[in-house]
Amino acid sequence: MLRKMIDPYRPVSEKEIGDVESRLGLRFPKSYVKFILEHNGGQPDPMFLRVLDGGIIGINCFFGIAADGPTLDLEKSALEFSRVLPMGVLSIADAGGGNYICLDLRSDDERIVYWDANASWGTWGSGHWNERDLWFVAPHFGAFLELLSDIEIN
């Protein structure tokens, strides 16, 4: 469960969030909008989650609106990845190793997925997309935050 965010970006308003939604042509889930209003990105504590196959994913940082750099900014990252990700899949966090946590908004499920971007590397920017590059993590954003935990590595 998320305890706190380390080094969150500047606070943003609902209007700023709405403007980003409009420019991206997406509607964010209420739980994600609440998260942005409260934290607007940063490094989560704890930062790990265990996935269904027993693997461990570390979340380096959540992207924010009007964040400090292009690799940390939600909108700029979304525009960069729009060449690879299908419309409705939004990268929201850096999961290390060139991989990302994404909101999958293509249906009413609002599920959270892990994007194995390395699997797509050969098709980057080509317009080719492989659904198998997305791995289910949680049924919605709130459930995803509940999965964050401290992991002891032996």
C-alpha positions in Angstrom: 0.0 0.0 0.0 1.3 3.4 -0.9 2.5 5.3 2.2 3.9 8.4 0.7 5.4 10.0 -2.4 9.0 11.2 -2.4 9.7 14.4 -4.3 6.3 14.9 -5.9 6.0 17.6 -8.6 4.2 20.8 -8.1 0.5 20.7 -7.2 -1.9 20.9 -10.2 -5.6 21.8 -10.5 -8.5 19.8 -11.9 -8.5 22.2 -14.8 -4.9 21.4 -15.7 -5.7 17.7 -15.5 -8.8 18.2 -17.7 -6.7 20.1 -20.2 -4.2 17.2 -20.4 -7.1 14.8 -20.8 -8.5 16.9 -23.7 -5.2 17.1 -25.5 -4.6 13.4 -25.2 -8.2 12.5 -26.0 -8.6 10.4 -22.9 -10.6 10.4 -19.7 -8.7 9.5 -16.6 -10.3 7.3 -13.9 -11.5 9.2 -10.8 -8.9 7.3 -8.6 -6.1 8.4 -10.9 -7.3 12.0 -11.0 -7.4 11.9 -7.1 -3.8 10.6 -7.1 -2.6 13.4 -9.4 -4.4 16.0 -7.3 -2.8 14.6 -4.1 0.7 13.8 -5.4 1.2 14.7 -9.1 3.9 12.0 -9.5 7.1 11.4 -7.8 8.8 8.3 -6.3 6.5 5.9 -4.4 7.2 4.5 -1.0 7.1 1.6 -1.0 8.1 1.1 -4.6 7.8 -2.7 -5.3 5.0 -5.0 -6.3 4.9 -8.7 -6.8 3.1 -9.8 -10.0 1.1 -12.9 -10.7 4.1 -14.9 -12.0 6.0 -14.2 -8.8 8.3 -11.6 -10.4 9.0 -8.3 -8.7 8.5 -4.9 -10.4 10.1 -1.7 -9.0 8.4 1.6 -9.7 11.1 4.3 -10.2 8.6 7.2 -10.4 5.1 8.1 -11.4 4.9 10.7 -14.2 3.4 14.1 -13.3 1.6 16.9 -15.1 4.0 19.8 -16.0 6.8 17.7 -14.4 10.5 18.8 -14.3 11.8 16.9 -17.3 10.4 15.3 -20.5 10.9 11.8 -19.3 8.9 12.6 -16.1 6.1 14.5 -17.7 2.9 12.5 -18.2 1.7 14.3 -21.4 5.1 14.4 -23.1 5.7 10.7 -22.3 2.2 9.9 -23.7 3.0 11.7 -26.9 6.3 10.0 -27.3 4.8 6.6 -26.7 1.8 7.2 -29.0 4.0 5.9 -31.8 4.0 2.5 -30.2 1.2 2.2 -27.7 -2.4 1.9 -29.0 -4.8 4.8 -28.3 -6.2 4.4 -24.8 -3.0 2.9 -23.2 -1.3 5.6 -21.2 2.2 5.2 -19.6 1.9 6.5 -16.1 5.1 5.3 -14.3 8.7 4.2 -15.1 9.2 0.6 -14.1 12.9 0.5 -14.8 14.8 -1.2 -17.6 12.9 0.8 -20.3 9.5 -0.7 -19.2 6.5 1.1 -17.9 3.3 0.9 -15.9 0.3 1.9 -17.9 -3.4 2.7 -17.6 -5.3 0.6 -20.1 -8.4 2.7 -20.9 -9.5 0.9 -24.0 -12.5 -0.6 -22.1 -14.5 0.2 -19.0 -12.2 -1.9 -16.9 -9.5 0.8 -16.4 -7.0 -1.9 -15.7 -3.3 -1.4 -14.9 -0.8 -3.2 -17.1 3.0 -3.6 -17.2 4.3 -2.7 -20.6 7.3 -4.8 -21.6 8.6 -2.1 -23.9 11.8 -4.1 -24.6 9.7 -6.7 -26.3 8.4 -3.9 -28.6 11.9 -2.5 -29.2 12.2 -3.9 -32.7 8.9 -2.3 -33.8 9.4 1.0 -32.0 7.8 3.7 -34.0 6.8 1.4 -36.8 3.1 1.3 -36.0 3.3 -2.4 -35.2 1.8 -3.4 -31.9 1.8 -6.6 -30.0 -0.9 -7.1 -27.3 1.3 -9.7 -25.6 3.7 -6.9 -24.6 1.1 -5.8 -22.0 0.9 -7.8 -18.8 -2.1 -7.5 -16.4 -1.2 -6.1 -13.0 -4.4 -4.9 -11.3 -8.0 -4.4 -12.2 -7.9 -0.6 -11.5 -5.6 2.1 -10.2 -6.7 1.9 -6.5 -6.0 -1.8 -6.5 -2.6 -1.2 -8.0 -1.6 1.2 -5.2 -2.7 -1.4 -2.7 -0.2 -3.9 -4.3 2.8 -1.6 -3.5 4.9 -3.1 -0.8 8.3 -3.5 0.8 10.0 -6.5 -0.7 12.9 -8.3 1.0 15.4 -9.6 -1.5 17.2 -12.6 -0.3 
